[in-house]
């Protein structure tokens, strides 16, 4: 099977590519701004550029039509930039990709979106039927990209996976990785809102497995949107304690009575459990896996 991965040289993209090469022997084509030496074929491309559509046409002519496209390229939250930067990276790139794939008509497209599309939810856990109200540049543009796929009329099955914060070696911006950098030094972990803020997160390997299940056994529907997440309400205090225990840190976890503009958010993952038998790794085991990564 020929699998395209956009953002193939990125944190998530590289792991998806390795998984498909090692476990399934697929032909993996990386489309990214950086060269990716771990896949079958690698093309450097700016998907948001005006030249992207003809360049993608040349790639199809050279390497063959993709059967599965995993669209993981995105401008991530926390990066400096205006709304226009996020529109270009998250919306224009998606539009160019869709335009290029209409004739190729792959069997399946998997788009990695975000739980941030919900914004500040009216209730927790958030379900796929709840309104998407995120207005920040990242969340808004990821939602707009979802809607482009919703209106795609073709024989292609499209799956949107709304992801929580991901952590793992190589990640730089996540809540868990930020705590890990402090804990490795043995410094104090100060948690605002007295450590009671509810956060959703997954080790990146859980998402890679979910994507592999979607590829191997795709849902029957033409369009499917599913939340992924840890499956329960976990406070920042519980995350921090599990991390400290997992990596054997001497850091103290100190709740601080200081408010933050962040809010409680975690996902209802019932649909993913039912549709692709998604089973998130339990917190203790997930932190043990992360600790092993950090050691090596």
Order of alpha helices (4+ residues) and beta strands (2+ residues): beta-alpha-beta-beta-alpha-beta-alpha-alpha-beta-alpha-beta-beta-alpha-beta-beta-alpha-beta-alpha-beta-alpha-alpha
